[in-house]
C-alpha cells in the first residue's frame, strides 16, 4: 500500500470516527431533519432515540454511538452494523431494504448519530 493511500485511509477513518462526536454544521441541519422524518416514519414505533430507558419492543438508540457496546449485541456500535440491521432486519425487526434507499439509510444513521 502506498504512503499516500495509507494517509487517505487514516484520514477517512479518523473522519468517520469523529463524525458521531461533533455538532452538525448549519448546512447539515436539513439532512438531519430528513433523517428525523425517516426515523419517525420507520423506527419510532419500536425504538426510542430521545431517552435511554424505553418501554418499546426494540432497544433505545439514545446516544448509541457514544456507548461502549450496542444495546443487545455486545459489540461497539458501528455505522456498518446498523446499516446491515436496517437493510436485512433481525429476529423481530423487519428488513427495510425494499423501502429505504442507501442514501436514506445513511441519512437515518446520521440522525441517530446526532442524538
C-alpha positions in Angstrom: 0.0 0.0 0.0 1.5 3.3 -1.0 2.1 6.1 1.6 -0.5 8.4 0.0 -3.1 5.7 0.1 -2.4 4.9 3.7 -2.9 8.6 4.6 -6.2 8.7 2.8 -7.4 5.6 4.7 -6.2 7.0 8.0 -7.8 10.4 7.4 -11.1 8.7 6.2 -11.2 6.5 9.4 -10.5 9.5 11.7 -13.2 11.5 10.0 -15.7 8.7 10.3 -14.9 8.1 14.0 -15.2 11.7 14.9 -18.4 12.3 13.0 -20.6 11.0 15.8 -18.9 13.3 18.3 -19.4 16.6 16.5 -22.2 19.1 16.3 -23.9 19.4 12.8 -22.9 22.2 10.6 -25.6 24.7 9.6 -25.9 23.2 6.1 -26.3 19.7 7.5 -29.4 20.5 9.5 -31.7 19.9 6.6 -30.2 16.4 6.3 -30.8 15.8 10.0 -34.4 16.9 9.6 -34.8 14.4 6.7 -33.2 11.7 8.9 -35.6 12.6 11.7 -38.6 12.3 9.3 -37.3 8.9 8.2 -36.9 7.8 11.8 -40.4 8.9 12.7 -41.8 7.1 9.6 -39.9 3.8 10.1 -38.3 3.4 13.5 -40.2 5.3 16.3 -42.8 2.6 16.7 -40.3 0.2 18.1 -37.3 2.4 19.1 -36.7 5.5 21.2 -33.9 7.9 20.3 -34.6 10.6 22.9 -34.4 8.7 26.2 -32.2 5.8 27.4 -35.0 3.7 29.0 -37.7 2.6 26.8 -40.9 0.5 27.0 -40.9 -0.1 23.3 -40.2 -3.6 21.9 -36.8 -2.6 20.4 -33.7 -1.2 22.1 -33.3 2.6 22.6 -30.9 4.3 20.3 -30.3 7.2 22.7 -26.6 8.2 22.4 -26.0 5.0 20.6 -22.6 6.0 19.1 -21.3 7.2 22.4 -21.8 3.8 24.1 -19.2 1.2 24.6 -21.5 -1.5 23.3 -24.8 -2.0 21.4 -28.0 -2.4 23.5 -28.4 -6.1 22.6 -25.2 -7.1 20.8 -22.0 -7.0 22.9 -20.0 -5.0 20.3 -19.1 -1.4 19.8 -21.8 0.5 17.7 -20.8 1.0 14.1 -22.5 2.5 11.1 -21.9 -0.7 9.1 -23.6 -2.9 11.7 -26.6 -0.6 11.9 -26.8 -0.3 8.1 -26.9 -4.2 7.8 -29.6 -4.3 10.5 -31.7 -1.7 8.8 -31.4 -3.4 5.4 -31.8 -7.0 6.5 -33.7 -6.8 9.8 -33.3 -9.1 12.8 -35.3 -11.5 14.9 -38.3 -9.2 15.3 -37.2 -6.3 13.2 -38.4 -6.2 9.6 -35.9 -5.6 6.7 -36.2 -2.1 5.2 -34.0 -2.7 2.0 -37.1 -2.6 -0.2 -38.4 0.6 1.3 -35.3 2.7 2.0 -32.5 3.6 -0.4 -28.8 3.5 0.5 -28.9 7.3 0.8 -31.9 7.3 3.1 -30.3 4.7 5.3 -27.2 6.8 5.6 -29.3 9.9 6.4 -31.2 7.9 9.0 -27.9 6.8 10.6 -26.7 10.4 10.6 -29.8 11.4 12.5 -29.3 8.6 15.0 -25.6 9.6 15.5 -26.7 13.2 16.2 -28.8 12.2 19.2 
